[in-house]
């Protein structure tokens, strides 16, 4: 397996739940995946659009 293939598998596992959940949430502007999300398994930061 190449390094790219390994990285892809890791990212897909990290983002699987997000890929299915975020599109159905209203007002999501951004989802931040940082080092703590990857290494510590914490939830990513989800940024929402400002309500008017």
Chimera marker file (.cmm) of the C-alpha trace (Angstrom):
<marker_set name="trace">
<marker id="1" x="0.000" y="0.000" z="0.000" r="1" g="1" b="0" radius="0.5"/>
<marker id="2" x="1.343" y="3.445" z="-0.871" r="1" g="1" b="0" radius="0.5"/>
<marker id="3" x="1.556" y="6.293" z="1.624" r="1" g="1" b="0" radius="0.5"/>
<marker id="4" x="-1.286" y="8.032" z="-0.231" r="1" g="1" b="0" radius="0.5"/>
<marker id="5" x="-3.483" y="4.960" z="0.090" r="1" g="1" b="0" radius="0.5"/>
<marker id="6" x="-2.769" y="4.710" z="3.801" r="1" g="1" b="0" radius="0.5"/>
<marker id="7" x="-3.532" y="8.384" z="4.369" r="1" g="1" b="0" radius="0.5"/>
<marker id="8" x="-6.767" y="8.078" z="2.430" r="1" g="1" b="0" radius="0.5"/>
<marker id="9" x="-7.918" y="5.177" z="4.600" r="1" g="1" b="0" radius="0.5"/>
<marker id="10" x="-7.082" y="7.079" z="7.792" r="1" g="1" b="0" radius="0.5"/>
<marker id="11" x="-8.960" y="10.178" z="6.633" r="1" g="1" b="0" radius="0.5"/>
<marker id="12" x="-11.984" y="8.177" z="5.497" r="1" g="1" b="0" radius="0.5"/>
<marker id="13" x="-12.197" y="6.492" z="8.906" r="1" g="1" b="0" radius="0.5"/>
<marker id="14" x="-11.921" y="9.844" z="10.689" r="1" g="1" b="0" radius="0.5"/>
<marker id="15" x="-14.518" y="11.488" z="8.505" r="1" g="1" b="0" radius="0.5"/>
<marker id="16" x="-17.006" y="8.684" z="7.924" r="1" g="1" b="0" radius="0.5"/>
<marker id="17" x="-19.525" y="9.914" z="10.474" r="1" g="1" b="0" radius="0.5"/>
<marker id="18" x="-19.076" y="13.517" z="9.336" r="1" g="1" b="0" radius="0.5"/>
<marker id="19" x="-19.610" y="12.657" z="5.675" r="1" g="1" b="0" radius="0.5"/>
<marker id="20" x="-23.056" y="11.290" z="6.483" r="1" g="1" b="0" radius="0.5"/>
<marker id="21" x="-24.083" y="13.622" z="9.321" r="1" g="1" b="0" radius="0.5"/>
<marker id="22" x="-22.957" y="17.095" z="8.311" r="1" g="1" b="0" radius="0.5"/>
<marker id="23" x="-24.858" y="17.424" z="5.027" r="1" g="1" b="0" radius="0.5"/>
<marker id="24" x="-28.160" y="17.019" z="6.892" r="1" g="1" b="0" radius="0.5"/>
<marker id="25" x="-27.319" y="19.708" z="9.483" r="1" g="1" b="0" radius="0.5"/>
<marker id="26" x="-28.594" y="23.184" z="8.691" r="1" g="1" b="0" radius="0.5"/>
<marker id="27" x="-26.250" y="26.153" z="8.617" r="1" g="1" b="0" radius="0.5"/>
<marker id="28" x="-22.906" y="24.360" z="8.730" r="1" g="1" b="0" radius="0.5"/>
<marker id="29" x="-20.260" y="26.656" z="7.311" r="1" g="1" b="0" radius="0.5"/>
<marker id="30" x="-17.066" y="24.763" z="8.130" r="1" g="1" b="0" radius="0.5"/>
<marker id="31" x="-15.765" y="21.651" z="9.881" r="1" g="1" b="0" radius="0.5"/>
<marker id="32" x="-12.244" y="21.895" z="11.314" r="1" g="1" b="0" radius="0.5"/>
<marker id="33" x="-10.176" y="18.718" z="11.522" r="1" g="1" b="0" radius="0.5"/>
<marker id="34" x="-7.038" y="19.420" z="13.532" r="1" g="1" b="0" radius="0.5"/>
<marker id="35" x="-4.286" y="17.416" z="15.207" r="1" g="1" b="0" radius="0.5"/>
<marker id="36" x="-6.372" y="16.748" z="18.345" r="1" g="1" b="0" radius="0.5"/>
<marker id="37" x="-9.167" y="15.246" z="16.266" r="1" g="1" b="0" radius="0.5"/>
<marker id="38" x="-6.722" y="12.887" z="14.573" r="1" g="1" b="0" radius="0.5"/>
<marker id="39" x="-4.517" y="11.948" z="17.513" r="1" g="1" b="0" radius="0.5"/>
<marker id="40" x="-6.888" y="12.194" z="20.495" r="1" g="1" b="0" radius="0.5"/>
<marker id="41" x="-10.182" y="11.272" z="18.869" r="1" g="1" b="0" radius="0.5"/>
<marker id="42" x="-12.015" y="14.420" z="19.972" r="1" g="1" b="0" radius="0.5"/>
<marker id="43" x="-14.916" y="15.790" z="17.959" r="1" g="1" b="0" radius="0.5"/>
<marker id="44" x="-14.035" y="18.284" z="15.223" r="1" g="1" b="0" radius="0.5"/>
<marker id="45" x="-14.998" y="21.939" z="15.535" r="1" g="1" b="0" radius="0.5"/>
<marker id="46" x="-18.154" y="22.659" z="13.577" r="1" g="1" b="0" radius="0.5"/>
<marker id="47" x="-18.665" y="26.301" z="12.575" r="1" g="1" b="0" radius="0.5"/>
<marker id="48" x="-22.211" y="27.409" z="11.818" r="1" g="1" b="0" radius="0.5"/>
<marker id="49" x="-23.430" y="30.356" z="9.785" r="1" g="1" b="0" radius="0.5"/>
<marker id="50" x="-24.576" y="33.299" z="11.836" r="1" g="1" b="0" radius="0.5"/>
<marker id="51" x="-28.334" y="33.251" z="12.368" r="1" g="1" b="0" radius="0.5"/>
<marker id="52" x="-30.129" y="36.308" z="11.008" r="1" g="1" b="0" radius="0.5"/>
<link id1="1" id2="2" r="1" g="1" b="0" radius="0.2"/>
<link id1="2" id2="3" r="1" g="1" b="0" radius="0.2"/>
<link id1="3" id2="4" r="1" g="1" b="0" radius="0.2"/>
<link id1="4" id2="5" r="1" g="1" b="0" radius="0.2"/>
<link id1="5" id2="6" r="1" g="1" b="0" radius="0.2"/>
<link id1="6" id2="7" r="1" g="1" b="0" radius="0.2"/>
<link id1="7" id2="8" r="1" g="1" b="0" radius="0.2"/>
<link id1="8" id2="9" r="1" g="1" b="0" radius="0.2"/>
<link id1="9" id2="10" r="1" g="1" b="0" radius="0.2"/>
<link id1="10" id2="11" r="1" g="1" b="0" radius="0.2"/>
<link id1="11" id2="12" r="1" g="1" b="0" radius="0.2"/>
<link id1="12" id2="13" r="1" g="1" b="0" radius="0.2"/>
<link id1="13" id2="14" r="1" g="1" b="0" radius="0.2"/>
<link id1="14" id2="15" r="1" g="1" b="0" radius="0.2"/>
<link id1="15" id2="16" r="1" g="1" b="0" radius="0.2"/>
<link id1="16" id2="17" r="1" g="1" b="0" radius="0.2"/>
<link id1="17" id2="18" r="1" g="1" b="0" radius="0.2"/>
<link id1="18" id2="19" r="1" g="1" b="0" radius="0.2"/>
<link id1="19" id2="20" r="1" g="1" b="0" radius="0.2"/>
<link id1="20" id2="21" r="1" g="1" b="0" radius="0.2"/>
<link id1="21" id2="22" r="1" g="1" b="0" radius="0.2"/>
<link id1="22" id2="23" r="1" g="1" b="0" radius="0.2"/>
<link id1="23" id2="24" r="1" g="1" b="0" radius="0.2"/>
<link id1="24" id2="25" r="1" g="1" b="0" radius="0.2"/>
<link id1="25" id2="26" r="1" g="1" b="0" radius="0.2"/>
<link id1="26" id2="27" r="1" g="1" b="0" radius="0.2"/>
<link id1="27" id2="28" r="1" g="1" b="0" radius="0.2"/>
<link id1="28" id2="29" r="1" g="1" b="0" radius="0.2"/>
<link id1="29" id2="30" r="1" g="1" b="0" radius="0.2"/>
<link id1="30" id2="31" r="1" g="1" b="0" radius="0.2"/>
<link id1="31" id2="32" r="1" g="1" b="0" radius="0.2"/>
<link id1="32" id2="33" r="1" g="1" b="0" radius="0.2"/>
<link id1="33" id2="34" r="1" g="1" b="0" radius="0.2"/>
<link id1="34" id2="35" r="1" g="1" b="0" radius="0.2"/>
<link id1="35" id2="36" r="1" g="1" b="0" radius="0.2"/>
<link id1="36" id2="37" r="1" g="1" b="0" radius="0.2"/>
<link id1="37" id2="38" r="1" g="1" b="0" radius="0.2"/>
<link id1="38" id2="39" r="1" g="1" b="0" radius="0.2"/>
<link id1="39" id2="40" r="1" g="1" b="0" radius="0.2"/>
<link id1="40" id2="41" r="1" g="1" b="0" radius="0.2"/>
<link id1="41" id2="42" r="1" g="1" b="0" radius="0.2"/>
<link id1="42" id2="43" r="1" g="1" b="0" radius="0.2"/>
<link id1="43" id2="44" r="1" g="1" b="0" radius="0.2"/>
<link id1="44" id2="45" r="1" g="1" b="0" radius="0.2"/>
<link id1="45" id2="46" r="1" g="1" b="0" radius="0.2"/>
<link id1="46" id2="47" r="1" g="1" b="0" radius="0.2"/>
<link id1="47" id2="48" r="1" g="1" b="0" radius="0.2"/>
<link id1="48" id2="49" r="1" g="1" b="0" radius="0.2"/>
<link id1="49" id2="50" r="1" g="1" b="0" radius="0.2"/>
<link id1="50" id2="51" r="1" g="1" b="0" radius="0.2"/>
<link id1="51" id2="52" r="1" g="1" b="0" radius="0.2"/>
</marker_set>
